[in-house]
Amino acid sequence: MSNAHDLRRKPEQARSRDRVNTILAAACRLIVRQGHAPLKMSDLAKEAKVSLPSIYRYFPDKKAIVRALATASYEKAHQQTADSIAQLAEGATIEEVCTTRLHMYFQLVRKDPIERYLRAAVLSDPELEELDLDAARQDAAMIEPLLQIHFGELKGKYGTAELALLLTYLAGASARLASLVEDEEGDRLEAAYIAVALRMLHIG
């Protein structure tokens, strides 16, 4: 279902895609410098060195820009999850895959300033917040088959679907927390979450 804050026009030609990428790259620079709340379309036009109508041709408002940036970020994370799962076919253990994937995700959120700002922007807006939950559900759908193999059919008040969603959503929250503190404390928080996740999976 389309959203009022979706990309207004999908770029099909290479020149149009380049322009959209230029606008989004400029938005990243501005958001890192000043946060997402003060972002103005006029400032974005100056930063991207394009006309204001060129921006509105693709983006109806700044929320659409944040949505596009966040969507790209979540897609990058999904691909990393898929790549990590593929390592199982190459002989990696579930513990190795989980540890490596979680470390990569924490580093992505902690070390790239735009990732922290984007997630703050998403979680501060009820409409955009759905993106975060959808992203967690997509990652959960990828790891649930592994949990089914590992646990079999869980008996009780929850199943592997709920466990997978809990693991992925808490990973996002934990990584955001680790990004707010000094590096040394962030390292400890990362290690603590990975240990908790492995314990939840009974493999730590």
N, C-alpha and C positions, 0 to 999 in steps of 0.2 A: 504494500500500500504506500502510495506516495505521501510525502510530508511537505508541509508548507515551507520548511526550511531545507529541503533537498536542493541539490544542484539544479538550477533553473533550466539549463541547457547542457546536454552532454556533448563535450567536444569530440568530434569525429575526425577532423583533419589534423594533421601533424602540427600545423601552425596554431590551431585552437588549443590543442593539448599542451603545447609549449606555453601558451599564454596563461592557461589555467595553472600550470605548474609554477610559473613565475609568480602569479598572485598568491598561491599557497605558500611558496617559499618566503615571500615577503611577509605574509601573515605570521609565519613561524618566527621570523626575526623580531617583529614587533611584539608578539606575545611574550617572548623570552625577555625582552627589554622592559616591558611595562605591565605584563599580565594580560589576561583576556578581557577584563571588564572595561578598560579604557579604549579598547580597539575601536577606531572610527574608520569608516569606509574611505573618507577623504585622505586620512593619513596613510591608509593602505595603498591608495592610488599613487601617492607620492613615493612611497617606499618601493613599490613595484614598477614605477615609471610607466604607468599605463593610465588611460583616461578613466574617470569615474564611471561613465557609461559602459566601458569595457568590463569593469568588475560586475556591475549590475546585470550585464548580459548573461552572466553565468551564476551569480550568487545574489539572491533576493535580499539578504541581510547578513550581518556578521555571524549569526547563529548557524547559517548554512556553511560558512567558512569553517567554523569550529567543528561542525558535523563532518565535513569532508576530511579535515585533518585527523580527527579522532577515528573515523572509519578506516583511513589508510593505516593508522597506527595499530588498530586492532587486527587488521588483515595481516600486517607484518608479524604480529604475535601468533596468529593462527598458523601461519606458514612455519614459524619456528617450532610450534607444537607438532605439526605434521612431520617435519624433518626429524624431530627427536624420536617420535614414535617409530619412524622408519628404521632407526638404528637397532631396534629389536630384531629385525630381520637379518642384521649383520652380526648378531651374537651378543649385543649389549644386554645387560640384565635390567629388570624393571627399576631396581634401586639406582643403577647408573643413569638410566634415562630420566627418572624423576629428579635426581640431584642436578644433572646437567641442565635440564630444561628450566627448573626453578631458578638456578643461578643465572642463566641467560636472561630470564624475565626480570629478576631483581635488578640486574645490571642495566637493562634497557630502561627501566623506570627511574633508577637512581642516578644514572650517569648522563642521561640525555635530558637537558632542562625542559625542552618542549614537551616531553612525555609527562612530566610532573604537572606542568601548567595545563595541558590538555585534559588530564584526568580530573584536575580541580575544576575546570570549566564544565566538564560533562556532569560531574556529581553535584554541581551547584544549580543545575537546571533540570527540573522534573522531566521535561521532554527529552533532553539529551541523555538523562540518566538511564533511560531504557537501553541506550547503546551499550553501556557497561554491562548490564544484565544479559543482554543478547550475546555479547562477546563471551561472557562467562559460560553461557549455555552452549555456545558453539564449541568452545574448548572442552567442556564437560562431555559433549557428545562424542568427541574424538577419543577421550581417555576412558569412557565407560566400558567399551569392549574389553580393554585391558583389565579393568576391575572385575568384570564378569569372569574372565579367565582365571584371575588370581583368587577371587573369593567364591566363585560359583554363585548359586542363588542365595542371597541373603535372606534370612528369616527374621521377622520382627517388624518394627514400625517404619523402617526405611530400607531402601534398596541401593543398588549401585548407582542409579541415576542421581539420587539425592547426595550420595557420598561424593560423586564426581563433581557436582555443582558446588558443593561446599568447599572442596579442595581448590577449585579454580577461582571461586569468588574470594575466598580468604587469602589466596595468593596475591590477588590484586590489592586488597586492603593492606596486607602486610608489606608489600613492596612500596605502596604509597607512604606508609608510616616510616619505613626505612629511608625513604628519600627526604624526609623532613628533618632528620637528625644528622649529627656529625658522622663522618665515614666510619669511625671505629665502632660507634654504637650501631650504625646501620649494618655493619658486617655481622655483629652479634645477633641482631634481629633476623637477618637473612639466615644465618646458621640455625637459629632457634626454630624458624618456621619450617625449614627443610627437615629438621629432626622431628618436629611434630607431625609433618605430613607423612614421613616414612613410618612413624609410629602408628599413625592412623591406618596405614596400609599394612601394618604388621611385618614390615621388612627392614626396620631400622634397629 
